[in-house]
């Protein structure tokens, strides 16, 4: 079973993140990006798990209703027609390279990782205060695991916008890490 709720539906530049590893799950939960903002959830089962759940064995909060199902269909159609998987891979590479250039050799940057438009910048110390600084610089970021700046921009992000994100974020991280710790 592989959880693709956050990383699936093109976020990494492929339909599903597990495709980068060349594996195929027996069960795969999906949500978030599937409905383009409309709450929707789905579970995809491969041949080994296809007969595990039968009618009435599983309930869902956001699945099965006409609005959610239509949103899912339209999301997949638009992603195909607009080439959003390729865009996520391309724009994500621009963003990652710009972050790596700007933060290379900076003391306190542990790692820059991720794929497509799902990236994390791990720092050597807690960085929750970067949320406010980023917001003041016109960026919405999140911090996970206390020390990882998490970036998940929209799949329609352009290369120019990716460059702009890095241009705003890199100085914030550099300044933050240059400050002495209390």
N, C-alpha and C positions, 0 to 999 in steps of 0.2 A: 504494500500500500504506500503510495506516494502522495503527499499533500501538495496540490497545485493551486490552493486557494489564493495565495498571494502571487506566486511566481509563474502561474500559468496564463494562458490566453495572451501570448505574445510578449509578455513583460521582459523576457530575456532575449528576444530576437528569434525564438522558435515558438511554435504553438505552446509547447510545454517544456519546462526547465529540464526535466529528466532526459529529453532528447539530446542534450549536450553530452550526457554520459553514455548514450547508446543503450539504455535499458528500457524495459517496458513493464509498467506496473500491472498488477492484477486488479487493483482498485485505485481510483484516482478521484478525490473530491475536487470540485471546481467552485468558484464563486467570484467575488469582487469584480474583476475585469469582464466577466462574462456578460454582465448586463449594462455596462457603460453607465453605472450610477444607479440603475434600478436594482433593488435587492433581488438576487437570484442565486440559487445554489443547484449543484448537480453532482451526481456520483456516476462515474463511468467505470464499468466493470469489463475486464478482459475475459477471454474464454474460460480461464480457470475459476473465476469468481462469478461468472454470469448467472449461475443458477442458485447462488447463495441466498439472495433476496428475492422473495416472491411478493405478489400483491398483498398489501396489508402488513408486511414485515418491517417496513421502514416509512417513517413520516418525514416531512420536510417543512421547514418554516417558509422558505421563499421559492420553492419549486412548484411547478404544475399550474400556476395561475396564468391566464392568457396574457396579461401585460408582461410578466417576467419572461415568459417563453418567447414572446415577440421581440422583446428587448435583446434576448440572447441570440436569436436568429439574425436580427439586424446588425448586432455587434459583429458577428462572424462575417456577415456579408460585407460590411464596410471595411473591416480589417483586410479582407481579401482584395477588394476592389482598390483600396487606397494604398496597398503595399505596406501596411503598418508593421509587419514583422521585420521586413528588411530595414525599414526606417528605425525601428527600435535598436536593431543591431548596429546600424551605421551611426546614429546619433549617440548611442551609448558608447561606442568606441571613441568618438570625438570627445565626449565628456570625460571618459576614463583617462584618455591620453593627456588631456589638458590638466586634469587633477594630478596625474603622475608627474608631469613636467613641473607643475607649480609646487608640489609638495615633496619632490625627490630630495632626499638627504636632510629633510627637516627633522630635527630631534623631537621625538614624541609621536611621530607618525609610524604606527606599527605595520599597517597594511592597507592597501587599497584593493578591494576585491569585488567580485560580482560579475554579472553578465548582462549585456544589453542595457536596458534602462532600470536595472535593479542593482545599485551599487552601494558599497559600504566603505567608509574610511575609518579604520580602527585607530584610535589614539591611545596613548599610554596612560591616560588619566581620565576620570569622569569629565564629561563635556556637556552636561545638560544646559549650562548657561549659554551655549552656542545657539540654542533655540531662539532666544530673545535677540541676540546680536544678528542672527541671520534674518529674522523677521524685519528688523530695522534696516537691513540692507536689501529688502525686497525679495527674500527667499523664504520658502516654507520647507523646512527639513524636519526630520525626526531623529531622535537619539535612541538607540536600542542597546541593551546590555550595558548601560551606563557609559560606554566608551566608544560606541560606533555611530558615526554620523551616517544616517540612512537616507539615500536618495532614490526616489521612485517617481520621476517626472512622467508626464503623460506620453503615450505612444506617438503622439503627433509632434513631439519636440523636434525642432529643426537643429541642424548642426550649428547655426549661428546662436541659437538659444542655449545650446549645450556649452558653447564657448563662453557665453555671457554668465551662465551659472558658475562655471569654474572661475571666471574673472572676479566674481563677487565673493565666492566662498573661500578660495585659497587665501586671500589676505586675512579673512576672519580667523581661519584655523592657524595660520602662521602667528598672528598677533596673540591669539589665545595661548598657544603653546610657548610663546616667548615670555609670557608673564610668569613671574615667580609664584609658586604655589603657597597658599597660606599655611 
